[in-house]
Amino acid sequence: MPALPSRYLPSVNTVMAMAAAAIVGAGATFGGLYLAYYLKTRVPAPTPPPYDARFVVIGKAYVGELSASYAAAWDQGVHALESGQSISDAIEVVAKAWTANRTALYDKALTPAFSKIVPQSVKDGDVTSAERSALIQAWRGLSMGLKK
């Protein structure tokens, strides 16, 4: 068979361009296949459980008040130390003040809001499933607010 004249053979630049096009094409094909596989097999993000948004706001406000009442308890401990009480007695003052402050704040800030869902006079056995569900959503909202 006779040899082809060089004018019929592709140049080096043409061969390199064809090789580059083949590589890009293969990459796009495999990339597309991987993307299709990923989109088909990925697990969708879980739907967040329902919560009462009003309690998120209450929780955010409650955090600031709670930290202020904790600081007030430590201030009382400082006064106890300054007045000459022992460290153990001063820590006891802090613990009692913290418990009293925290309870008073809960009664002021949270009890009225929770009582709108389940009145305090209702016994545990008399709580309806709707009230329980609403309380769960309220507690979840409060928790979310406390975290923010």
C-alpha angles and dihedrals in degrees: 000000000000120000118256117247113254092246088072095051119088117249122246090254091054092049091049092048091050091049091049091049090051092051093048091047093050091048092050091048095050091041091053092048091050092048091050091049092047094049092047097048104035118111113240118240112268117255109248113245116255118271138177107252092202089067092052087063091045090050093052091052092043093057093061093047091045093054090047091053090049090051090050089055091053090047088057088051089053090053090049091053092045090052090057102260119147122261091251091052091047091051088050089052089052092049094049093044092048092051092047094045094046093048092047091049092048091050091049101040108026111023095067092050094047091044089062087063099038116009114230090239092065114099119227092250092054097055110117122226089247091054091047091050092049090048091051090053091047093050090047090051091048090051091051091050092049090054095052 
